[in-house]
Amino acid sequence: MNAPEPILEIFPASLAQRPVLANLFELYAHDFSKFHDVEMGEDGRFGYKHLPLYWQEPNRHPFLVRADGKLAGFVLIKRGSEVSADAGVWDMAEFFVLRALRRRGIGTRIAHEVWRRFPGQWEIRVMEANEPASGFWQRAVTAFTRNTVVASVFEKNGERWRLYSFDSRPVPKAGC
């Protein structure tokens, strides 16, 4: 018998919750260090220099995620492409689901909810070396758009990246 799907809450992280998000970011950075040269500071933390901007700039949106009432991850989105410099594009800056909750459809549900809340053009950048994430985003975007989305490839600072681009606005029904 399959376990019921957890109840997900995706909610804006308040300034008071910034330390919680920073702690979760440490787990994310540790996971990410497998694919990217992420340096730990002398304080034993990876840190994220852009984190304070999510409470200072109106084009940035920090979210925490709970599954069945327990912390499950975070999502950081911002307006503005890191690739084309298009100011109108939504960018999935950072996305994290706790390891114990992966491969259960939770990440896909979170991504789909975020895309519904922020309709428009989206870009998701994934380091080519991070094959699990690339596969996840390929499946999540394809399921959301109901079209096979093929990533373009670009290089930045000597590293190869995959870029998933799509529009999250609902498609009008024929005859409307």
Sequence and secondary structure as in RCSB ss.txt:
>XXXX:A:sequence
MNAPEPILEIFPASLAQRPVLANLFELYAHDFSKFHDVEMGEDGRFGYKHLPLYWQEPNRHPFLVRADGKLAGFV
LIKRGSEVSADAGVWDMAEFFVLRALRRRGIGTRIAHEVWRRFPGQWEIRVMEANEPASGFWQRAVTAFTRNTVV
ASVFEKNGERWRLYSFDSRPVPKAGC
>XXXX:A:secstr
       EEEEE  GGGHHHHHHHHHHHHHHHTTTS     TTS    TTGGGGGT TTEEEEEEEETTEEEEEE
EEEES SSS  TT EEEEEEEE GGGTTSSHHHHHHHHHHHHS SEEEEEEETT HHHHHHHHHHHHHHHTS   
 EEEEETTEEEEEEEEE S    TT 
